């Protein structure tokens, strides 16, 4: 449980963070809250040679109403998401989901950008931004670029971020369909979800149902074709490959997804 030797550098600005990451390339990792990266380092599943600490870059911590969307700085902590009046009014799905992550200690340290950049299919927020069809803004040596959430998650712990790129902002459109729901099944409240479901209107993001965060596209297509909620929810695991582990078998996860998708869609419709 001891990480490999690494060099620690603290960035005082976004420009300095990008410059430091550019110097070290693929050998460098950004450190924000540390709740995702440090456990992997202790298990030696991640062995960066350099850690660039961006945790004190307060200019990346904000929640702003931008008219047709809400802009969220990548270093905004889960606690701030869960207590934001703006999110409670405009993006209640994100507001609620952030308040269910881990425990108060985790929510006061963990950041939305760190959670998304980690690209863990067991994380709650990747499924939420997929359901909300957010756009993620990355900045690197070549400038800034926008990445749709549907293109951001590439595989297990793998995102579309290039070496040296820093996730700086999440832009979430204000949804036209107001109905939403967030369902997750855990052994304990602070645990990772065995399966989770984020619903915004008829868009559905899934937690822990594959090697990367995914949408329940088969359910969405069934709803678009006029299927009932109960019938559409039966397609929740179609085309997906949930894992079998000590917590649940793949078959159990598939059945749980069908149940939670149905509940989520019913709750979203009731809120619409």
VMD Tcl script that draws the C-alpha trace (Angstrom):
set ca {
  {0.00 0.00 0.00}
  {2.97 2.31 -0.56}
  {3.10 4.19 -3.89}
  {6.14 4.17 -6.13}
  {8.53 7.11 -5.87}
  {7.35 10.27 -7.63}
  {8.22 13.95 -7.95}
  {5.72 16.47 -6.57}
  {5.17 19.86 -8.25}
  {2.56 22.41 -7.20}
  {1.06 24.63 -9.90}
  {0.08 28.20 -9.04}
  {-1.92 28.79 -12.25}
  {-3.58 26.90 -15.07}
  {-0.83 27.99 -17.45}
  {1.85 26.69 -15.08}
  {0.00 23.39 -14.65}
  {-0.16 22.87 -18.42}
  {3.48 23.86 -18.80}
  {4.58 21.38 -16.13}
  {2.48 18.60 -17.64}
  {3.93 19.41 -21.04}
  {7.46 19.04 -19.70}
  {6.85 15.53 -18.41}
  {4.30 14.26 -20.94}
  {2.74 10.88 -20.21}
  {4.84 10.55 -17.05}
  {2.83 13.32 -15.35}
  {-0.59 13.22 -13.68}
  {-2.70 16.05 -12.35}
  {-3.65 15.84 -8.66}
  {-6.86 17.57 -7.53}
  {-8.79 16.03 -4.61}
  {-6.78 12.82 -4.82}
  {-9.61 10.44 -3.96}
  {-9.35 8.59 -7.28}
  {-5.65 8.77 -8.14}
  {-4.00 8.16 -4.77}
  {-5.69 4.79 -4.08}
  {-4.54 3.58 -7.51}
  {-1.01 4.76 -6.74}
  {-1.01 2.93 -3.41}
  {-2.01 -0.25 -5.22}
  {0.59 0.56 -7.90}
  {-2.07 0.40 -10.59}
  {-0.93 3.92 -11.47}
  {2.75 4.93 -11.25}
  {3.19 8.50 -12.48}
  {6.69 9.86 -12.20}
  {5.44 13.38 -11.55}
  {2.35 14.68 -9.74}
  {1.26 18.19 -10.68}
  {-0.87 19.49 -7.82}
  {-3.70 21.72 -9.11}
  {-5.79 21.58 -5.95}
  {-5.22 25.24 -5.08}
  {-6.26 26.72 -8.42}
  {-9.33 28.50 -7.10}
  {-10.08 30.07 -10.50}
  {-11.27 26.61 -11.61}
  {-13.86 26.39 -8.83}
  {-17.17 28.04 -9.80}
  {-20.79 27.47 -10.83}
  {-22.10 30.10 -13.26}
  {-25.37 30.65 -15.09}
  {-24.47 31.23 -18.74}
  {-27.97 31.61 -20.13}
  {-28.64 28.39 -22.03}
  {-26.22 26.36 -19.92}
  {-24.49 26.21 -16.56}
  {-20.68 26.39 -16.54}
  {-18.91 24.48 -13.78}
  {-15.21 24.76 -13.04}
  {-13.41 21.44 -13.01}
  {-12.13 21.95 -9.45}
  {-15.60 22.55 -8.03}
  {-16.01 20.15 -5.12}
  {-18.90 17.73 -4.76}
  {-20.06 19.56 -1.62}
  {-20.38 22.80 -3.59}
  {-22.44 21.05 -6.27}
  {-24.70 19.52 -3.64}
  {-25.33 22.86 -1.90}
  {-25.67 25.11 -4.97}
  {-29.03 26.86 -5.25}
  {-28.42 27.41 -8.97}
  {-27.96 23.67 -9.57}
  {-30.95 22.83 -7.37}
  {-33.09 25.01 -9.63}
  {-31.58 24.37 -13.06}
  {-29.83 20.97 -12.82}
  {-31.44 19.06 -9.96}
  {-30.11 15.72 -11.24}
  {-26.51 16.85 -10.82}
  {-27.31 18.64 -7.55}
  {-28.87 15.50 -6.05}
  {-26.32 13.01 -7.36}
  {-23.38 15.02 -6.01}
  {-24.93 14.84 -2.54}
  {-24.95 11.04 -2.61}
  {-21.25 10.58 -3.37}
  {-19.29 8.85 -0.61}
  {-19.41 10.63 2.74}
  {-18.98 14.29 3.82}
  {-15.18 13.98 3.90}
  {-15.12 12.73 0.31}
  {-17.57 15.40 -0.86}
  {-15.47 18.16 0.69}
  {-12.30 16.98 -1.11}
  {-13.40 15.32 -4.34}
  {-13.92 17.44 -7.47}
  {-16.20 17.04 -10.47}
  {-13.28 17.36 -12.88}
  {-11.26 14.73 -11.07}
  {-14.20 12.33 -11.09}
  {-14.81 12.78 -14.81}
  {-11.15 12.71 -15.87}
  {-10.68 9.48 -13.88}
  {-13.28 7.89 -16.21}
  {-14.29 5.20 -13.74}
  {-17.43 3.36 -14.93}
  {-18.34 2.89 -11.24}
  {-18.42 6.65 -10.66}
  {-21.73 8.47 -10.35}
  {-20.95 11.74 -12.13}
  {-19.88 10.27 -15.50}
  {-23.36 8.74 -15.85}
  {-24.93 12.06 -14.84}
  {-23.06 14.16 -17.44}
  {-23.93 11.56 -20.09}
  {-27.64 11.85 -19.27}
  {-27.36 15.66 -19.26}
  {-25.41 15.67 -22.55}
  {-22.74 17.95 -21.11}
  {-19.72 19.29 -22.96}
  {-16.28 19.07 -21.36}
  {-13.65 21.72 -22.03}
  {-9.98 20.69 -22.08}
  {-7.00 23.00 -22.28}
  {-3.51 22.02 -23.35}
  {-0.41 23.34 -25.09}
  {-2.37 23.71 -28.35}
  {-5.23 25.65 -26.75}
  {-8.75 24.73 -25.67}
  {-11.17 22.27 -27.21}
  {-14.69 21.06 -26.44}
  {-15.46 17.36 -26.06}
  {-19.05 16.04 -25.91}
  {-19.59 13.78 -22.91}
  {-20.63 11.00 -25.30}
  {-17.10 11.08 -26.79}
  {-15.14 11.71 -23.61}
  {-15.11 8.25 -22.02}
  {-13.00 5.84 -24.06}
  {-12.47 2.82 -21.77}
  {-11.64 1.73 -18.24}
  {-9.96 4.77 -16.63}
  {-9.40 6.11 -20.15}
  {-10.70 9.46 -21.37}
  {-10.30 11.59 -24.49}
  {-7.82 13.87 -22.70}
  {-4.44 13.99 -24.42}
  {-1.15 13.98 -22.46}
  {-0.65 17.44 -21.02}
  {-4.32 18.42 -21.34}
  {-6.23 19.66 -18.31}
  {-10.00 19.43 -17.92}
  {-11.00 22.99 -17.04}
  {-14.78 23.30 -17.35}
  {-18.01 21.33 -17.68}
  {-20.82 23.00 -19.63}
  {-24.23 21.54 -18.93}
  {-27.20 22.64 -21.07}
  {-30.35 23.51 -19.18}
  {-32.65 20.56 -19.96}
  {-35.92 21.12 -21.76}
  {-37.36 17.98 -20.13}
  {-37.55 18.72 -16.42}
  {-38.20 15.18 -15.22}
  {-35.17 13.52 -13.62}
  {-34.17 10.69 -11.32}
  {-31.02 9.24 -9.79}
  {-31.14 5.66 -8.59}
  {-28.31 3.56 -7.22}
  {-28.02 0.32 -5.31}
  {-25.21 0.03 -2.78}
  {-24.28 -2.24 0.11}
  {-23.67 0.83 2.27}
  {-24.52 4.44 1.54}
  {-20.83 5.38 1.22}
  {-19.96 2.53 -1.17}
  {-19.59 2.57 -4.93}
  {-22.86 1.67 -6.63}
  {-23.29 -1.94 -7.67}
  {-25.47 -0.37 -10.39}
  {-26.68 3.19 -10.77}
  {-29.01 5.03 -13.15}
  {-29.16 8.73 -14.02}
  {-32.28 9.83 -15.91}
  {-32.96 13.21 -17.50}
  {-36.14 13.11 -19.52}
  {-35.70 10.04 -21.74}
  {-31.88 10.09 -21.61}
  {-30.28 7.51 -19.35}
  {-26.73 7.16 -18.06}
  {-25.62 3.94 -16.36}
  {-23.17 3.33 -13.52}
  {-21.09 0.13 -13.38}
  {-22.58 -1.50 -16.46}
  {-19.48 -1.85 -18.64}
  {-15.82 -1.03 -19.09}
  {-16.65 2.65 -19.45}
  {-19.50 4.99 -18.47}
  {-22.35 4.35 -20.91}
  {-25.82 5.44 -21.99}
  {-28.71 2.98 -22.05}
  {-29.19 3.55 -25.77}
  {-31.40 0.50 -26.29}
  {-33.86 1.84 -23.71}
  {-33.77 5.32 -25.24}
  {-34.48 3.89 -28.69}
  {-37.36 1.80 -27.36}
  {-38.92 4.86 -25.72}
  {-38.52 6.85 -28.93}
  {-40.36 4.07 -30.77}
  {-43.31 4.34 -28.40}
  {-42.60 1.50 -25.98}
  {-43.96 1.70 -22.47}
  {-41.57 2.37 -19.61}
  {-41.84 -1.20 -18.38}
  {-41.14 -2.66 -21.82}
  {-38.33 -0.21 -22.60}
  {-36.61 -0.88 -19.28}
  {-36.25 -4.54 -20.20}
  {-33.59 -3.44 -22.71}
  {-31.41 -1.77 -20.03}
  {-28.56 -4.29 -20.40}
  {-28.80 -4.82 -24.16}
  {-25.41 -4.63 -25.84}
  {-23.59 -4.07 -22.54}
  {-21.04 -6.21 -20.70}
  {-21.33 -5.64 -16.94}
  {-18.58 -7.20 -14.85}
  {-18.83 -10.09 -12.43}
  {-16.95 -9.50 -9.19}
  {-17.15 -10.12 -5.45}
  {-20.06 -7.68 -5.19}
  {-22.35 -9.01 -7.93}
  {-22.50 -11.26 -10.95}
  {-23.00 -9.87 -14.44}
  {-26.49 -11.40 -14.50}
  {-27.41 -9.72 -11.22}
  {-26.19 -6.36 -12.48}
  {-28.21 -6.75 -15.68}
  {-31.38 -7.48 -13.75}
  {-30.69 -4.66 -11.31}
  {-30.23 -2.26 -14.23}
  {-33.63 -3.23 -15.63}
  {-35.30 -2.59 -12.26}
  {-33.54 0.71 -11.57}
  {-34.12 2.05 -15.09}
  {-37.83 1.36 -14.74}
  {-37.95 3.07 -11.35}
  {-35.91 5.99 -12.63}
  {-38.07 6.56 -15.68}
  {-41.24 6.35 -13.62}
  {-39.90 8.89 -11.13}
  {-38.72 11.20 -13.91}
  {-42.13 11.09 -15.58}
  {-43.79 11.87 -12.24}
  {-41.56 14.93 -11.85}
  {-42.06 16.20 -15.40}
}
mol new
graphics top color blue
foreach p $ca { graphics top sphere $p radius 0.5 }
foreach p [lrange $ca 0 end-1] q [lrange $ca 1 end] { graphics top cylinder $p $q radius 0.2 }
display resetview
